[in-house]
Amino acid sequence: MITAQGIELRAGSRILLEEATFRVAAGDRVGLVGRNGAGKTTLTKVLAGEGQPAAGTVTSSGRIGYLPQDPRTGDLSMLARDRILSARGLDVVIRDLRAAEKAMADENDDKRERAMRRYARLDNEFLGKGGYAAESEAASLASSLGLPGRVLDQPLETLSGGQRRRVELARILFSGAESLLLDEPTNHLDADSIHWLRDYLKTYSGGLIIISHDVEVLDEVVNRVFHLDANRAAIDQYNVGWKTYLQQRETDERRRHRERQNAEKKASALLAQAEKMRYKATKATAAQNMIRRAERMLQGAEGTRQQDKVAKLRFPTPAASGRTPLMAEGLSRSYGSLEIFTDVDLAIDRGAKVVVLGLNGAGKTTLLRILAGVDRPDTGEVKPGHGLKLGYYAQEHENLDVDRTVLENMKSAAPDLDETETRKVLGSFLFSGDDVYKPARVLSGGEKTRLSLALLVVSAANVLLLDEPTNNLDPASREEILGALQAFEGAVVLVTHDPGAVHALSPERVLLLPDGVEDLWGPDYEDLVELA
């Protein structure tokens, strides 16, 4: 159980949430919703014990499993399987068991005897933590999330960002935590894995808070909704499922609008009458009473909720370039003996629209990093054409300098812009006032997405490399970026699980990884988008 009492959250001088009190008990499956930047990620960090509120208290009973938007695993040399097993401490026990087995073969009788006693103790500990059944459970969870055995036997550093996130999700589900806090858990999941996760969460008996922009997940999973209202710094609680919540919100809005109209009509009549009476000495007091009554009437009527602000996005007018601004020949990449892709050729013509498809781990993100010059290929080369100006949107936001502020990141991307113009662009992406002085490391996933997109807007790029650009975005912001994709006149190389993003791009070609096969885009490929 998680109990929050009088919680206040701040981002710099801005109040995100004020005097919030709620409880999440076993069986509560809460959808935490609100626009990007409303404080959803900040709240879950506080509830998970990874942050402190400006005021108020959080208490919890039992273990909490927390999946942040951008999980950072410490030791990337650890095997994926061991990372999952570490949720119950089984990785250390298994490692020590293997060491004891090796020592039991020692020729020294004393060493062998000590090793046998140690092995027996460790074996009891292993069995006490679930033993082989727990190992099987971990493997089953991983498989359901699209992580086969060959991936589990690889070090984390060899996995794609999507695979590492799946490992973290599997680890948290394997932990047996009594409460789960999941921040955008369907990011980087294919359609089959999302379907499995929906079914899993529907039957989860503990307390659950989930942040998601996947409407189907919210509709099927949640039985309560917490709406973070960024305009009021408040949390509205609805003890109903998703569809009923939407209906109640709509009904509530109509009621507010109707009551406000009635109050304004009555107040206007009182003020008009008071205006006629105020100049007559015998009726001046009555006129003042009417004015005060009209003011109370307006104060007591709830106004219609302000519409959430949405970042205004238009990709830049592309800089002039030659016919083929970007080419690549014979690209290959491996991690140790593991071959990711080989012999990939690519020619991006001016204004071309290309989608890169492939299963998780096929090297989609790696290819974009190579094209962007962030990574080097094992073989082959990237050839910039005449006038090439690249804009790269990184899936994990590694293009941001997390130790610098929002404003400093923008100034680095557009040194020729003066402070007024820079802040004007940031304002259109909802970074205003003291928000521009926040270090990038404290931004939510949605805010990092907005800042990364802002950097693209000032880039004047003629080739955009976009890696999952619609992740972490609320529906209104997602629609904004899809509109920008449709309108952009330059070339785009897109990696995405979002069919809407592909539809907006209207691609002419598709590149299939890991084989590097290039083909004309057609309806047959549409079904692969969510599976890739």
N, C-alpha and C positions, 0 to 999 in steps of 0.2 A: 504494500500500500504506500502511496505517496500523498503527503498532505502539504499544501502550500498555504501560508497564512500571511496576509498583508504584504504580498510581494511587490517590490518596486524594481524596475529595470531601467537602466539608463545607457545611452550611447553618447558619451561625452556629456554635453549639457542637455541633450534631448531626452525627455522621458518617454520610454517605450511602453511601459506598463506601470499602473499605479494602483495600490491597494487591492491586489488580486488575491482572492482566497478560493481554493477549490481542493477537491480530494479525488484521487483516482484509486479505486479499490479493485480487488480481484474480479474479473469478469467485465470491467469497464474497458471498452475499446474506443479510445478517443481520437477523433480526427482533429488535429490542430491546424487551423487554416487562417489565412490572412495574406495580404499582399506582400511582395518581396520587401524586406527591410522593416516589417512590422515588429519583429522581435521573436519569431518562432524558434529559430536556431539558438538565440541567446537564452530563451526560456528553457529549452531542453537541456542546454549545457548546465544551467543552474540546477535543474531538477536531478541531473545525473551526478551532481557534486563536482563538476569540472569548472564551475564558475560561482561567483558570489553575488547575491542580489544587493542592490543599493540599500534596501530595507526589507524587513520581513524574514520569515524563516521557512525552511523546507525540512521536513522529517520523512523518513522512509523506513519501512520494515522489509527485510529480505533483500536479496541481491537485485541489482539493476543492470540490465544489459543495454548499453548505449551504442548506437550506430551513428556517428557523426556524418555529415555530408562528405567530408574529405578525410577519411580515416588515415592516420599516419602510423604505420607499423614501425616499431623501433629497429629491429634487426632484420634487414632485408636478405641476409644470407640464410635465414631460417627457412626450412622447407614449409610449403603451404600446409601440408598435413599436420606438422608440429604446431603451426600457428593456431589451427582449429583446436587441436587437442589441448593446447595451453589454457583454454578456458576452464578446464577442470584440473589443471596441473598434471595431466597425463603425459605431456611431452617430456617433462623432467624425469618422471618415474620410468618411462620407457627407455630414455637415454641411459639412466643409471642401471637399469636391468641389463641392457646390452653390455655395459662396461663390466658388470658383475659376472655375466656369462663368460666374457673374455678372460677375466681374472681367475675363474674357476678352472681354467686349463693350465694355470701356472704350475711349474714343476715344484715350487716351494710349498711344502705341506701346510705351513702356517698361513701363507697367503691364500692358498686354495681354500682352507677351512674358513677363514674370515670372509672370503668371497661367497662361499656357500651360505653362511649365516646372513650376510647382507642380501643375497639374492632372495632368500626365504622371506625376509622382512619386506623387501621391495615388492615381491610377488603378492603378499597380503595387502600391501597398500594399493597395488594395481587393481586387484580384485575388488577392494573396498570402494574404489572410484569408478567401478563399472566394468573394468577389465576389457575383454575382447568384445563384449556386447557394446560397450561405449565406443570402441574403435569402429565397429560396424555402423553404429548410429551416426558417427561423424562422417564416415564415407558416404552414407545414404543421403544425409543432408547436403553434402557437397555435390553429389551427383544430381540431386534435384535442382540445384542452383547452377547447373551447367559446368561443374568442375569434375571431370573424369579423373581416374586414378593417375594417369600420366602427368596431369597438371599438379596433383597433390604431391607428387614426388619431385617437383621442381622448387628451387629457391624462389622466394618472393620477388627478388630483383629481376628474375627472368619473365615475370608475368606482366600482362598489360594492366593498365589502370582499372579497367572493368573487371578483370579476373581478381585483382587484389581486393577490390571492393566486395566481390562475391565471397572471397575467403573470410573477410571480416564479418559479413552477414552470417555465414555458416558458423563462424566461431561464436557469435552472440546467441544464435538459436541453440547451439550445442551446450551453451553454458548452463542451461536450466534455470535461468534467472526468473524470479517471481514477477518482475516488472520489465517491460521492454520500452525503450525510447528509440524510435526509428526515424531518422531524418532522411527523407527521400530514398527509401530502401529499394525502389524499383529502378533507380538510375543504373544504366548499363546492363539491365537484365533483358534477356530475350523474351518472346511471348510465352514460351512454355514455362520458363522459370517464374514469370510474373503470375501466371495461372496457378502454379504450385504454391507460391507464396501467399496468394489470396486465400487459398483453401486452408493453408497452415494457420494463418492469422485468424481466420473465422472461428476456428476451434480452440484458439489459445485461451487458457483458463485464467491466466494472470492478468495484471493490469497492463494496458497498452496505450501509448501515445504515439501516433504516427503523423508525420508531416509528409504530405504527398500532393502532387498536382495531378495524379492519376485518378480521374473521376471514378473509373470502374472499381479501383481498389477501395476508395472511400465508400462507394455505394454498397459494396459487398461485405466490407469488414466492420465499419464503425457502428457503434450504437449510441455514441454521444459525440457532440461537436463543440469544440471551443473555438470561437472566432476572435482573433486578435484584431481589434479595431485601431488602426494606426492613428486615426484622426482624434480619437477620444482617449488613447492610452489605456484602454480597458479591454477586458476579456468577457465576452458574452457566452454563456453556457447554455447549451441545448441538450436535454436528455432524450434525444431522439436520433434516429438513423439519418443518413445523408439526404435522401430524397425528401423526407419530412422536414428536415432542417431547411432545405431550400424553399419549400412551400411556406414554412413559418416565416422565414426572412421576407419573402415576397408579401405575405399577408401583413406582416408587421410594418413594412415600408408603406403599403397602401393606407394602413391605419394612421401612421404618423403623418402622412401627407394630408389625409382627410381632416385629422384633428388640428393640424397646423393651419389649414385653410379656414376652418371654422373659427379658430381663435383669432386669426388675423382679420376676418370679416367682422367679428363682434368688437374687437379692439378698435378697428377703424371707425366703426359707428360711434363708440364711446368717445374717441378722440375728436371726431367731427362735432359731436354735441358739446364736448368740453370747450372746443375752440369758440363756439357761439356764446358760451356762458361766461368765459373767463374775464371779459371786460366789464361785466356787470358786478358792481361791488357786492350786491346782495347774494350773488350766485358764485362768487370766486372760489369759496371753500368747496362747494359741491363740484365745481369744475376740476379742482385739484384732486379730489377724491376719485373722480372719473378717470383722470390721467393715471393715477396710481393703480387703479383697478385694471386698466388696459395693460399697463406694464406687467403686472402680476400674471395676467392672462397669457401674455406672450411668453413670459419666462416659464410658465408651467407647461406650455405646449412643447412636446419634443419635436425638434426639427427633423426633416428628412436627412438620413445619414449622408455625409459627404461621400461622393464617389472617390474610390481609391485612385491615387495618381498613378499614371503609367509613364514609363520612360519613352520619350519620343525618339524613334530610331530610324535613321536613313543612312544606309551605307554610303561611303564617299563617291563622288564622281571620279571614276577611275582616271589615273594619270595616263597620258599617251604612251603607247608601247608599239613594238613591232608585231608582226603577224603571230608569232609564237613566243610569248614572253617567258615560258617555263618549259624546260625539257629535262627528262631523266632517262638514262640508259643503263641497263644491266645492273639495277640495284638489287642487292641481297643483304640480308641481316640474319645473324645467328647469335644465340646466347650459349656459349660453350659448344657442346655437340648438338644443341637443339636448333634446327633450322626454322626460322620464322617465315621468310619468303625468299625467293631467288629469281634473278633475271627479270626484274620488272622494268618495262619501258613505258614511258608516259610522255605525251606531248600535249601541253595545255595551250590551245590557241586563244587569241584575244576574244573575250566574251564567252568562252566555252563553259558549259555546266556539266560537271562530272560527279557521280556518286561512287564512293568506294564501299564495297560490300564484302563481308567475310565474317566467319564466326569469331567469338571472342578469342583473342590469342592469335588471330591470323595475321596481325601486324598492321592494322589500319592506323592506329595512333602512331606507331613507330614510323610508318611511311610518311605521315604528315610531318612528323618531327624532322625527318631527314630532308624532306622538301623545303622545310622552313629554315634549315641550316642549324637546328638545335642539336641533332645527332648526326654522326657520320655513318655512311653505309660500309659494310665489309668489302663489297666490290661495287663497281659502277660509279657514276657521278651524276650530279645535278648540274644542269647547264642553264644559267640565267640568260634569257633573251634580251633583246634591245628594249630598254626602258622598263624592265621588270621592277615592280614595287609590290612587295609581299605584305599581306596582312594575315597574321596567324592567330586564331582563337584556339587556345589550348584547353583540352578537356579538364585537366586538373588545375587550371589557372596558374601553371608554373611560369607563364609569361609575366606575371605580376611580381614585383619586388615587395615581399610581405613586410619587410622592415621599413619601408617607406610609406608615406601617407598617400591617400587618394590623390591629392593635388600634386605631390612629387612624382607619382607614377605618370600622371597626365603630362606634366612638364617634360619628362624624359621622352615621352612618345611624340610630343609636338613642341620642341624647343622654340620654334618660331612664333608660337602663339603668345600674346601678352596675357597677363593675369586675368584681365577682364574677360577676354574671349575664352580662356581656359575654364574659368568658373561658369561662364555661360553654357558651355558644352556640358560640364558636369551637372549643372542645374537641370538641363533637359533629361539627364539620366538620374534625377532625383537625389543628387548629392548637393546639398545646399548648407549654408551656414557653417557650423563647426564640423559637419560631417566630412568636409574635405580634408580635415586635419586628422582623421582617424587612420591609424596604420592599417594597411591592407590585411594584415593577419587576423584582425578582429572582425572582418566583414563576414556576413553570412554567405552561403553559397549563391543565393540570388543576387546579393550586392556585388560579389566578385564577378558574377556573370555580367552585370550591368557595367562595371568598371572596365572589364575586358572588351566589351562591345564599344564603350566610349573610346577606347584606344584605337579601335578599328576605324571609327568615324573620322578621327583626325589624321588617319594615315594616308589618305588619298591612294590607297592600294588599288592595283589593277588586277591582282590575283588574290583571292581570299581562300585561305586554308581553314576550314571550319570543322572542329572536332566536337560533336554533340553540343551545338550552340543553344538548343532549347532546354537542356537539363536545368533543373532548379528554378525554372521560371513559372510564375503564376499564369493562369490562362490569358489574362489581358496582355501581359508582357510577351507571352509566346506569340500571340496574334500579331503583335507589333513587329517582332523579328521576322515572322513569316511574310508579312507585307514588305519589309525591307528586302528580303531575299528575292521576292518577285520583281521588285523595281530595280535591283542592282544591274548595271550595264556591263560590269567587268566579268572576269572569269571566276568560277567558284569550284573548289574541290571540297566535297562534303562527306563527312562521316557522321552517320546518325542512325538511331533506332526509331526515329519519329517519322511515320509515314506522311504526316502533315508537312514536315520540312521538305521532304522529297517532292511532294506535290507542288509546293510553292516554288521550288527551284526549277521544275520542269526540265530535268536533265536530258542531254542528248546522248550521253555515254555512261557506261558503268565499267568500273575496274573491279574484278573479282580476285580477292586474295585468299590463300597464299599463292595461287598459281600465276597471278599477274595477267590473267586473260582479260582482254578489253573487248567490249561489245557495244552495239547500239542499245540504248535504253528501250525497253518495251514492257507491256503490261505483265509479262511473265515474271519480271523481277520485283514487282510491287510486293508480292507475298514474302519475299526474302528479307525485306527491310527490318521488320520486327524480329525476325529470327536471327539476323546477322549480329 
